[in-house]
Amino acid sequence: MAVITEAAIRELAARRGERAPITSCYLDVDGRRVARHKDLEHEVEVLLKGAKAQANGEASVQTDLNRIERLVRSGLDRSHVRGLAIFACSADELWRVIELPVPVHTRVVINHVPAVGQLESVLREHEPIGVLLADRQRARMFVFELGELVERSELFDELPRDTGARGERDRGGDHPHASEAHTQAHLRNAAQVAFEVWGEHRFEHLAIAAPDHLAGQLEAELHPYLRERLSGRLTVPVTANHGEVLAAAEEVEAAVERRRQAKLVDRLRMAVAAGRRGTAGLAEVVDALNEHRVDVLLVSKGFAAPGWRCRGCDRLAAIGRRCRGCSGEMDEIDDLVEDVVEEALAQACQVEICAGNADLDVMGRIGALLRY
Ligand SMILES: [Zn+2]
């Protein structure tokens, strides 16, 4: 799986549909959500049918949508792929399929520019993580990006003969000073390896896995750039296999993500309290969205609530049935939250689905930081 980079997203974002609109299609293909391929095919069929109606007979877009349908029908290897981002414009010979190890919000956008918002949020939510494992003679350094190993380095500083196997268990060998000096030098080397790897492949967060009596010393040896990226200690042994290290790294990633979102929710709470550039509650957020004032949308995971959509102008509302935009009639919809997320993505807002954030739940499970 090719790792998607910010540069690749920027390059994509610069594309324009010169001869025809660009079709952007995100598919949640997470096998944990939809296990049977037949069910996934059906879901995509329904999605694309709606998109075809929207395409208004535009030949290039029709070709794009048919090609996407064929891609899904041909079968997908979903063992590592949980999300797909597809960008197509047959008239301009654009066809990019980006496989993602994380799920995305299923949708199709047909516009003269590609809809890269969700790709950006995937990158934002999955910053590269470094993991440094060490004991008294070994050190291993990994960098994971989007659940994939992108860099690794190993170091072995054999213990001095005298301290050998006995010394390793710190039973107070015959030469405690020699052993101590060796450990110190080894941890310094390990910190150096970590810094070299960081030079090769930047990571935003670093987790340390080392026995308790070494971890503090190892952290002290780290270059200040790395020390400020410390995001927690792991309990995996230095000999852990690749899968175990990745699982531990994913825990770090989830914790980092919760902290990042908690900061946003804090900002929201203060903005709402101050009555400036923040609003909470479904009705309030819908109003702000209708006025194109939303910068960051925050939603508690699993939140759903009924609401209304205008038949004439597509305006959303928490309370119907008369549209406040065009005075037309509104239709009741099962889940207004789903439409709010969709609309926010269409407006290129940053969308954050927050899991287990009690502060956001208290504020009505939805809120928005506003542009003004
Ligand atoms: Zn209306």
Residues whose N, C-alpha, C, O or C-beta is under 5 A from the ligand:
A	BS01	ZN	C310 G312 C313 D314 R315 C323 G325 C326 S327 G328
